[in-house]
């Protein structure tokens, strides 16, 4: 029987951002758990994660200049 693990925003953000100080440990943990467990989250976490990922992409995007 598989265990169910609830994933929160911080874990998703650490997985997605290679510059995050927890990226490497989150990646290793996820890889060690992925085959023996199932992961769940909530719509609130999914929404919050998307917001932070989008915000991060906007901050890193080049600014357009008009002449």
C-alpha positions as CSV (number, residue, x, y, z in Angstrom):
1,X,0.0,0.0,0.0
2,X,1.3,3.4,-0.9
3,X,1.6,6.3,1.5
4,X,-0.1,9.6,0.7
5,X,2.1,12.7,1.0
6,X,0.6,16.2,1.0
7,X,2.8,18.7,-0.9
8,X,2.8,22.4,-0.1
9,X,3.9,25.4,-2.1
10,X,7.4,25.6,-0.7
11,X,8.2,22.1,-1.9
12,X,7.0,22.8,-5.4
13,X,8.9,26.1,-5.6
14,X,12.1,24.4,-4.4
15,X,11.7,21.7,-7.1
16,X,11.1,24.3,-9.8
17,X,13.9,26.7,-9.0
18,X,17.5,25.5,-9.3
19,X,18.7,28.6,-7.4
20,X,16.5,27.8,-4.4
21,X,18.6,26.8,-1.4
22,X,16.4,23.7,-0.9
23,X,16.3,22.6,-4.6
24,X,18.9,19.8,-4.3
25,X,17.4,18.3,-1.2
26,X,13.8,18.6,-2.5
27,X,14.8,16.9,-5.7
28,X,16.6,14.1,-3.9
29,X,13.7,13.6,-1.6
30,X,11.1,13.6,-4.4
31,X,13.2,11.1,-6.4
32,X,13.5,8.8,-3.4
33,X,9.7,8.9,-2.7
34,X,8.1,9.0,-6.1
35,X,7.8,5.3,-6.8
36,X,6.6,4.2,-3.4
37,X,4.1,7.0,-2.6
38,X,1.3,9.1,-4.0
39,X,1.4,12.9,-3.8
40,X,-1.6,15.1,-3.3
41,X,-2.1,18.9,-2.9
42,X,-5.0,21.3,-2.8
43,X,-6.3,23.9,-5.3
44,X,-5.1,26.6,-2.9
45,X,-1.5,25.3,-3.1
46,X,-1.7,24.9,-6.9
47,X,-2.9,28.5,-7.2
48,X,-0.3,29.9,-4.8
49,X,2.5,27.9,-6.6
50,X,1.4,29.2,-10.0
51,X,1.3,32.8,-8.7
52,X,4.8,32.6,-7.3
53,X,6.2,30.9,-10.4
54,X,4.6,33.5,-12.6
55,X,5.8,36.3,-10.4
56,X,9.4,34.9,-10.5
57,X,9.3,34.6,-14.3
58,X,8.0,38.2,-14.7
59,X,10.9,39.5,-12.4
60,X,13.5,37.6,-14.5
61,X,12.1,38.6,-17.9
62,X,13.9,41.4,-19.8
63,X,12.3,44.8,-19.6
64,X,11.1,46.3,-22.9
65,X,12.2,49.8,-23.7
66,X,10.3,52.2,-25.9
67,X,12.1,54.8,-27.7
